[in-house]
Amino acid sequence: MLDHLDARAARRWGIVALEHLGDRRDEIDGLNVFPVPDGDTGTNMYLTVEAAVAAVEELPDGADLAAVADAFARGALLGARGNSGVILSQLLRGWADVLTERPDGGADTVRAAMGRATDQAYAAVGRPVEGTMLTVVRAASDAAQDYPDADPAGAVEHALSAARAALAATTEQLEPLSRAGVVDAGALGVVVLLEALAGTLSGRRMVRQRPRPTGGRSAAESCGDLEAGGPAHEVMYLLDAEHEAVPALRAALDGLGDAVVVVGGAGLWNVHVHTDDVGAAIEAGMAAGRPHRIRVTTFAAQRERRALATGASAGLAVVAGAAGPGLARLFEECGATVVHSGPGRRASTAELLDAVRAAGAPSVVLLPNDPDTLAAANAAASAARDEGVQVAVLPTRAAVQGLAAIAVHDPSGSAGEDLVRMAAAAAATRHGGVTVATRDALTSAGWCRVGDGLGLVDGDVVEVGADLAQVARAVLSRLLSAGGELLTVVTGNDPTSSRLAQAVVDEVRATRRDIEVSVVDGGQQGYPLLLGLE
């Protein structure tokens, strides 16, 4: 347990928070009812934190807590998406301001940061509404102030308990939430972020509490279509302006629409409004200063994308990452648009987005097939959604999971049903591999030296040894211990690949005749052998 929040812990919190939001963003999207049921709150909060983390990664390793906190806040401000992302960026700014003034990171600082963040978030929203993320933030802050002890971890856990209770109460505080029978989406995002912070400070993984289900339908579907009488557009832009110009801007925007949020400081602001008059909203910004990075979303397009998400349009295209020519050929034979992505040459967001466009379909599923390509795939999917393409990302972390998914792909059927089948097949596939250490290091299986074989199962090193064939057999044994029916063996471009594959096949035939084995030439670099067990 940490006795204070320092720069290293703050960096770690950002990474953990991004991971947690990534895990749950589809769930949060599905709860999205208020203020507009457009199904993107989880995505917006994820992309906002992603921008914040990226800003921190540009800092030198020795940056202090104040610098890290400021980079988080500024990165979030520049990358904020949607109403929830803009409010989140203001919460981070409140934390950054206090951590700059009081960089000790103790319990009193945590309490002050929560209080400042709450006050600034309420001040930034034109017409604050209870039963939203603001309510949960205030409940967490009030609980932190009441915590008497000096440990910051205890203060945050106390705040988290209050936030969870406030989250559950949001259902009865807003009529759209009550009608849909769900909690507020942005409020759940705040709880997820607090869970990440509590886990970072306490040194243990927090148990995630789930909101009650909605009977298999998204909240947006449960509450009906987008509000018929509501504004038609979401307008967002960055604004260079003096602090004195902001009150008049807020007043002008408040007269043009709703969901008005203006956050920032030091001459840079992020502006958000739902309105029917896009031109007037931008002109209000021009009267206050210099608007730039203007983004307009039409809610009618959100309705069309939601119809695609429910399977109303048949035919799902696939974009798949491939680490070698053999894998690329296999995915192409199954109808996928392939992007090269593997160790040493991961696909960029732009390359994946170009592939989604090239697929030429209204519904696309992205198979990154690599953990280090997952973030780029999520960013590409978000950008494609802004262009009107419904994109889902299956978090396939290995090529064998992608092969399992595309093996059940049926482009002639319902996009929704096809996606469910592919997701189930990928999730049911455990993956392993054999690689060679390129440097001395301490792994989860012990020390390795340059040239040692490393055996991995589901991304973790489980075996270290000089004999690659023995390492491969150890990985196989681990995979088979959990049961399975079909083993896929993927050979790489290493000269030892064929020998290792034969050792695995011989082992299976000698010990497990009930297992069907398929050997394919993947041609990937860095991994002489990949294994997948379905």
N, C-alpha and C positions, 0 to 999 in steps of 0.2 A: 504494500500500500504506500502511495506517495504522500509525503507530508506537505507538498506544495506542487503547484502547477508550474513546470519550467518549459523552456523552448522545445526540448526533446519530446516531452509529453504532449505539448500542443501539436507538434508535427504528427505524432502518432495518432492523436485524436482525429485529426483531419482525415488520415488514411482509413481509420476504422469507421468513421462516420460515413465516408464515401462508400465503403464496402457494404455497410448496413443499409444505406439508402438504395444502393444498387440491388441488394437482395430483395427489398420490399417495395421498390418503386411501382411495380405492376399492381401490387395490392393497394398502395396509396392512390394510384391513378384510378383504380376501380371504385374507390370511395368518393371520388370527386363530385360533389353536388353543388357546393356553395363557393363563390357567388355565381359561377356558371358551371353547369355539368359538362365540362369539355374533356374530362378524363386525362389531365396532364399534370396534376399537382406533384405527384411523385417524380415524374420526369423533370419538371422544372426545378424542384429542390435538389435532385441529384446533379443536374448540370450546373447549378449555381455552386454547389460544394466542389464539384469537379474543377471549376474555374478557380475557386479559392485555393484548392490543393496545388493546382498547377502553378499559381503565383508563388506559393511558398517554396515549391521545388526549385525555383529560380534563385532563391537566396543561398548565400554561402553556408557551409555546414556550421560555422561558428556564430550564426546570427542569434541575437538574444530574444527573449520572450516578447518584448515590445515590437521588435521588427517582424517576428513571425505572426503575431496577432494583427499587426497593421497590414501585412501582405495578405492574410486571410480575408480581412474586411475589404480591402481594395479589389482583390481578385473576385470576390463575390459580387461586389458592386458592378464591376465591368462585365461580369458574366451572368448576371441575374436574369432569370427567365420567369415570366408570369408574375402574378400577384404574390404568390407564396415565396418565390425566389427573391423578389425585391424586399419583402418584409424580412426574410432571413438575412439578407445582406445588411440590413439595418441592425438586427440583433448582434451580428458579428462586429459591427462598428462600435456598438455599445461596449462589448467586451474589450475590443482593442483599445478604446479610449481609457478604460480603467486600468488595463494591464500596462499601458504606457505610463500612467501616473503612479501605479503601485505595482512594480514588477516582481514583488516578493512571491506572488502566487499562492498565498495562504488562504485560510478559510474566510477571513474578513474581505480579502480581495475578491474571492469568488462571489460572496454575497453582494458586494458593491457592483460587480460586473453584471450580475443578473438583474439587479435593480436598475442600473443605467440602461441596459439593453431593453428592458420592458418599457421604461419611460420613453425612450427614443422611438421604439416601434409604435407605441400608441400615438405619439406626436406626429409620426410620418403618415399615418393613415387618415384620409380626409374625414371619413365617417366610421369610426371604429364600431365593430359589431361583436357582441359577446357570443360565445359558442364556437369560436374560431381559434386559430393558433394563438391569437393575442391572449385569449382567456387562459389557455394552458401555460403560456409564458408567464403571465402574472401569478398564477397559482404556484408555479415552481419558484418564482422569485420570493413570494410571501413566505413559503415554507422554508426557504434557505435563510431568510432573515430570522426566523424563529428558532433555527437550529443553534443550540447553545455552545457546542464544543468547538475545538480549534482545528479539527481535521477537515480539509476541503473535500475529501472523498465522502465523509459522512454528510456534509452539507449538500453535496450533489445528489446523493442517494435519497436524502430526505426530500429534496426538491423533486426528484424523479417520482417518488411515491405520490406526491401531491399532483404532479402533472398527469399521472395515469388516472387518478380519480377525476381530475378535471376533464380529461379526454372522454371518459365514459359518460360524463354528464352533458357533453356537447349535443348528444342526440336529442335531448329534451329542450335544449336552448334555442334551436333554430328549426322552424317549421319544415324546410326542405329536408333536413337531416332526419327529423321525426318521421316524415312521410316515407323516406327511403329505408328507415330503420338502421342507420349507420352513424358512425362517429365522423367528425370533421377530418378531412384528408390532411390539410395543413397541420392540424393539431397533432395527428399521428406522426407526421414528419418531425415535429419538434420533440415528441417523446423518443423517437428513434435516435435523434441526435443526443439527447440527454442520456440514453442508455449507453451510447458509445463513450460519452464523457465519463459516466460513472464507472464503466468497465476499465477505461484508461487509468483513472485515478486509483481504483481499488485493486487493480492487477488481476481481476477475474472477469470472465465473460459473463455479461448480464443475461438473465433469462428474459426473452422477449415475450411480452404479453400481446396476444392478438385480439383485435376488436371482434365483436360477434359477426358471423357471416351474414350475407344478404340473400341466402337461398339460391346461390348459383348464378345470380345476375349482378351486374355491376350496379353501383349506386346510381350512376347516370341513367341506366336503363330503368331502374326501379322508379325514379322520380319523373320519368317521361322525357320529352324532348327538351332542347334548350329553351329557355323562357321566351315565349312568343313575343312578349312586349319589351324584352330587354334590349340593351345595346347590341348592335350588329358587329362591332369590331373591338379588338384589343389593340391599343396603341402603346408602344414602348419606345423610349429613346434615351440616350445619354445626353446630358445638358451641361455645357460650360456656363456657369452663371454665378453671380455673387449671392451670398446668403440673404441679403436684403430683398432680392427679387423673388424668393421662393414663396412667401405667404401669398402674394398676388397671383402667382402661378397656380398654387393649390386652389385658391378661390375660383379662378377662371375655369380650371378643369372640373371642379365640383359642379359648376353650372352646365357643363357639357356632357356629363355622364356619371358613372359610379365607379366603385373599386379604385378610387384615386389614392395613389401612393407616390410620394416624392421623398426619396432618401438620398443621403450622401453628405457632403461637406467639403471644405477646403476647395471650393470652386468647381467640383464635379458632382453631378446628381444623376440618379436613375429615376426616370419618370414612367408611371404606369397609369392607364385609365381605360375603362370600357366606355365606348361612345359610339354614336351614329355619325358624328361629324369628324372624320379623320383630319381633314384640312384645318379645322378650327383648333383641334388639339395640338397640331404641330405649330400652328401660328402662335398659340399661347406660349409655346416654348421659345419661339423666335423673339417674342416680345420680352422674354426674361433673359435670354442669352443666346447661345449657339447650340441648337440640337444637332446630334449626329448619331450614327448607327441606329437609324430609325427602323423599327420593325412593326408591321401591321399584320394582324391575324384576323381573318373573317370567320366568324363562328359558324357560318353555313358550311364552310369546308370541314369544320370539326364534326358536324353532323354526318357528312358524307364518309369521313374516316371511321366514325363509330359504326356506321352501317357495314362497312367492310370488316371491322373487327368482330362483328357478331356472325360473320359467315354469310351475309346477304349476297356477296359476290363470290362465285366459285373460281378456283384456280389460284394456287399459291406458287409463286416462283421462289427459287432457292439461290442464294449467293453463299458460296463456301470458300473459306480459306484453305489453302493447300500448301504444305511445306516441301513438296517434291513433285516431280513430273508424273510419277506413277499415281500418286494421290490425286493430282489434278485431272488426270485422264479418267480415273474412276468416278469422280464427281461430275465431270462433263458428260460421261456416258449415261449418268442418271438424270441429266437435264439441268444441272446447276451451272450458274455463271461463276467462274472460278477466279479468285484473286490470290496471287502468290503471297504467302505469309508464313514465315518460319524463323527459327533462330538466326540472328544476324541480319534479317531482312523482314521485319514485321510490316504488315499492310498498314497504310496510313488511313486516317478518316476519309480523306479525299478519294483515295483509291476505292475504298469500300462504297462510298457514296456514288462514285461513277459506275460501279458494278450494279448497284441497286437501280440506277437510272437505265443502264443498259438492259437489265432484265425486262423492262417494258411492261410490267404488270402492276395492277393496282394494289396487290397484296404480295409482300415479299417476306421471307424468313431468312435471317442471317445466321450462318454457322461459322463462328470465328475459329473453332477447332484448336484453340491455343489460349491459355490464360492471359498472355501479354497482349493479345489482340482484342480482348473483350471490351476494354474501355473505348478503343477506337470504333468498334462495332456499335456500341451504344451511342456514341456521338454521331456516327453516320446515320443511324436509325432516326435519331432526333431531327437531324437536318432534313432527312427525306420526308419525315412526317410534316415538316413545315411546308414542303412542296406538294403535299396532298397524297403522298404514297403511304399506305399503312404498312409499317415494318415492325416485325417482331424479332427479337434477338434470343435465340436459344443459347444458353451459356455453356456450349460445348468446349471443354478445356483440353480435349485431345482429339486427334484425327479419327480414332476408332469410334468415339461418340458421334461424330459427324457422319461417319459411314453407317452406323446403326440407324441414325435418324433418316438419312436419305434413302435407306433401303426400304422404308415403309412409306415413302413419299408418294402421294397420288394426286398429280396436278389436275386430274379430271373431276375431282370431288370438291366438297365444301372446303374453303380455306380454313375455317375454324376447326373442322374435324381433322383435317390433314395436319394442322399445327399441333393438335392434341396428341395425335399418334406419334409424330416425330419427337415431341417433347418426352413422351413416355419411353420411347425406345432409347433416346439418349440418356435419360435418367437411369435406366435399367442396366447401363453398361459401365462396369468398372474398368479402369484403364491403368496400364502399367508400361514401363519402358526401361531400356538399358542405355546408358550413355557413359561417356568417359570423362573423368575429372580433368579439368584443364589447369587447376591450381590446388595447392594444399588448402584444406578448409575443414572446419568442424561441422558435420552434418548431423541430422537427427538420428543417424545410425552409427555415429562415431567419426573419428578422424579419417579423412581420405588424403591421398597423395596424388600428385600429378600422374596420370596414366591409370589410376585405379578405375575399375568398373563400378558404376553407381546404379543400383536398382531402385526404381520408383514405383509406388502404387498410389494412385489418386493424387499425384503431385508431390508426395512426401518420399524422401529417401529412406528406404527400409533395409538396404543391403549395400555393403561396401566390400569389394574383393578384387584380387588380381586376376582371377579367372572369370572372364566375361560369361562363359557358358554356365558356370556355377551360379553367378549372379542372376542370370536369366532364369534358371530353374528355381531359384529362391523367390523371385518375383511371381513366377507361375504358381508356386505353392501357395503364396499369400492370396492370389486372386481366386484360386480354386477352393480355398478354405471357406469361402462364403457361398459356394454353390454356383451353378451356371450350366448352360446348355451349348452355347456356341462360342468358340474361341477364334478370334481374328488375329493373325500374326502379320505384321506389316514390316517388311524389310527395308533398310535404308540403303544409302549409296556407299556405305563402308564395306571394305573387302571381307570383314568378318560376319556380315549380316546373314549370308546364306547358311554359314556354319551354325550360328546362334539359332536361327529359325529351325534348322534340322534337329538341334538338341532339344528344343522345346517340343517339337512334334513327336520326337521319339519318347520323351518323358510322358506326354499325354497318352500316347498309344500303349505305353507300358503300364500306366497306372489308372487311367480314366477312359475306358473305351466308350463311356456314355457321352463324352464330350465330342461334338462335331468341330473339326478344325478347318479353317480357311486361311491360306497363305497368299498374301498379295504383295506385289512389288511397289513400295511407296516412293522410293528414291529420295527420301528426306535426308538432310544433313544433320549431324550432331547426335542422332539417335539410331544406332545400328538396328535396334529392334523396338517396335511398339506392339503392345498387347492389349486386346480388348475382350472382355468376357461378358456376354449377355446372358 
